[in-house]
Structures are given as structure tokens and as C-alpha cells.
């Protein structure tokens, strides 16, 4: 199935089991989590113990996040931009279209393509995309014409500097929609890299309310602006 036809049948939300691995010059860790997404930037992660009991629940609507720790019986709520600053992450990374990034899609119209050039390694063609509200470049997409999918995505900030590179390593067709089942996010601060693998991917029909978090009674609550 070609890329454009696949995107036309892909729904606005999906969920999956995920393996997430973080490596950097100062720390390394990994965990498994249930992942739920809805366009443009709703995300929920649930980390559970072997018995299926939630240990950590993190949810965001792209602006505000909530983080519940059931072991410490605490919940932290705050602005996503402030969270990124406290963790030395690029603000553009938390303000992006996560469904596009994690789903290997592009919701940008054809009119936002400002340049097309061949890849020097003959892997396909690079598409330089302008932002939705400006003429400044927003990202470069390496598109594999032969197999009809995105291979790599270079994300740019307002100064036209790369702040992250996404590589789509392995794909799977589910209900006529192409999904990346293995990908990486590279070029993060402190030589940070995130490797993700998805399984049991399902097209779903989530609504924003499905990303709310019910806070149990007796939990210590904190708000971080």
C-alpha cells in the first residue's frame, strides 16, 4: 500500500504496548508501558507491575501533564514546557505533533514542501517542509519512494538548527494503515537517545476524556507551573 493511501485510512488515535529505552552520557534506563495516543498531542503512558497493577501513570494534552506515582501515593501536575526546561529538553520537542512523529506520518499539506532533493545514499528523497504558520523550515523528511514510507525525520527549531532526529527502523501494516514498530529519537541533550518498540498496535477511537487521570483519595498533590 502506498503512503498517501495508508494515511487516508489511518485513524486519529491508536494504542500499543511499548518498550522504551533511554541512553545518555549521564544515565541509562528502560521500561515497558502501555501507550495511548490521540491527535494532535494527547498521550498517556501506564507502567504496571507483573500483576497488571499501575505503578506510574503519565498523561498530557500537549500543554499540561499529570504524573501519578502509586508507590509514593503522589501526583504532580504542571505545564509541559516547564517540565521540558527542568529536564533540559528542547521546547520544540514537547510542542510538536506527536501523532505524526510517533506514527511516522505527515499531516502537512503538499503546499508546505519547499524543496525536494535526492538522498546522497540513494535511499529516497528529502522533502524540506515549512511550518504551518511561517515560511521557516520545520523539518526534513527522508521519504522512501519505493516502499512508500518515511525513513528519517530531522526536526528543526526556529533558528533552523536540528534539535532531534527520528529514524523509523521497522514498519507493520495494521488495518491497511502503516505503523512504525521500531524507531529511535536521537540528538537529544547530553547525547541522549530514545529507542522505542511497539507491539499489539490497535487503531482506536479515543476522545480527549480518555486521557484524563482520576486521582485517588489520599494522594499528595503538587502543582509545578
N, C-alpha and C positions, 0 to 999 in steps of 0.2 A: 504494500500500500504506500502511495506517495505521501510526502509530509503534509502538504496542504489538505488533502482529503482526510488524513488522520486527524489533524487539528480540528476539522469541521465536526467530527463526531465525538471529540473528547469533551467530557462534561466539565463544569466549573469547579468540581470538587472530587477528591479521592482520598483514600486512606490505605495504609500498609503497615506491615511490621518493618522495623528498620534496625540496622546495625550502624552505629555512629562511632567513629574513631577520630580523636583529636591528637595531633602531634605538633610540638613546637620546640623551641630551644630551651624552654623552661619547664614544660610539663607534658605528660602523655597520659591519656586515659581513653576508655571506651565503654560503651553501654548499649543495651538493646532497649528499644522503646516502640510503643505503638504511636504512629504518626497520622494525623488527620489534617487536611488542608482544604481551603476554600478561597477562590479568587476574591480580591487580588492579593491579600496578605494575611488571611486568617490561618493560624497554625496552633495545633495542640499536640503535645508530647506527653505520653504517660509511661513512666518507668515502673515496672512491677516486680515483685519478688517471685520466686519459683511457684508459689501458690496462687499467683494471679492477683495479689493484693497490691494496690498502688502504693509506691514509695515516694514518688515525686510526680507532680502534675504541673506542667508549664503551658500556658496558653497566651496568645496575643491576637489582637485585631490589626496589628501593624503599627499601632500607636501606643497602646497601653498593654502591659503584660502582668500576669499573675503567676506566682511560683509557690506552690504548696509543697511543704516537706512534712509528710505524715509521721516520720520518725521523731522529728523535733517538735511536731504539732505547731507549726508556724506557717504563715503565709506572707509573702512580700508582694506588694503591688506598686507599680511605678511606670514612668514613661520609658518607652523603648529607646529613645535617643539617649537619655541619661544612662540607661543600662549599657549601651554601646560605649559611651565615653568612659564609664567606670572600668570597662574591660578592655580598653584600648583597641576597640574595633572601629572600622570606618563607618561613619554615619550613613553613607550611601548603602552600605550592606544591609542595614535594618530598615531602610526606606524603599527597598526595591519591590518588584513584582515577583514575589516568592513562588507563586504557582508556575510562572514562566520558567524561573530558574531551576526549581526542583523537578519540574515536569518536562524539561527540555523543550519548551515551546517558545513561540514568539507571538505576542499579541499585537506587536507594532504593525501598522499598515504598510503596504508596499511603498507608499509615498515618503516614508521615513528613511528609505535606503538612499544614502548619498554617494556611495561608492561601492563598486564590485571589482575585486581583483583575484587572480588565481593564487592559490597557495603554492609556495616555493617547493613544498614536498609533494605536490600533486595529490593532495588529499581531498581537494574540492575547491571552493571559492570562499573568499572572505567578503562578508557583507558588513559595511560600516553603517550603523544606524544612528539617526539623530534622535534626540529626546522628543517627547510628545509636545512639550511646550517651548522648545527652543531649537535653534539651529546647531547647537553644540552637540558633538558626538556623545552618545550614551553608551554604546557597546559595539564590539566587533564580533560577528558570528562566523565561525568556520562551518560551512554547510557542505555536506557530502551529497552531491547531486545524484550519484549512482544509487545510493541506498536511501536517499530521501530523509535525512536526519541531521541534526546539529551535532558536530563533533566537539566543538570547543566554543567557549563564550568568554570574551575579555570585557570586564566591566570597567567603565571609566568614570572618574569624578569630574567636578566642574572645571578643573584645570587640565582636563584631557590626560590625566595620569591613571595608570592601571591600579585599581585597589583590590582586585580579585580575579582569578582565572578559574572558570568552571570547565571541567573535562567530563564528557559523557562517554563512559567506557563500554557499557553493555546495555542493550535495549531489549524490550519484550513487547509484543503486540497483545493487548488485552481488550476484548470487546471492540475490535477494529481501531483501537487507539494505541499509539506508540508511547511507551513509558521507559525512562532510563531506570534500570535496576541496579546499576553501579555507576557512581560518579565521584568526583573529587572537587574540592574548593581549595585553591592554592594561592600563595602570595599574600597571606594574612600577616598581621604584625607578629614579630618575634619568630619569623619563619614558620608561621602557623599553617597547618593544613588539616582539612576535614575530609575523611573518606566515608562515603555513605553507601550502603547496600540495602535495597528494598526487596521485600518478598510479600506474597499474598496481597498484591495490589488489587484494589477494587474501585471501580467507578461508583461514586456515591451521590447522594442528593442532600448534602448538608446545607444548613442555613446558619446565619450568624449566631443564633441562640445555642447551637450545638457546640460553641466554643466558649460558652460561659463556664465558670467553675463555681460549684457550690462549696462554700467554706464551712467545715464542720464547727459545731459549737466548741468553745473552749480553746480554740487555736489562737496563738499570739499573732496579732496583725501588725504589720508595719507598712507605711507608705513612703516610698522614695521618689521624690519629684524628678 
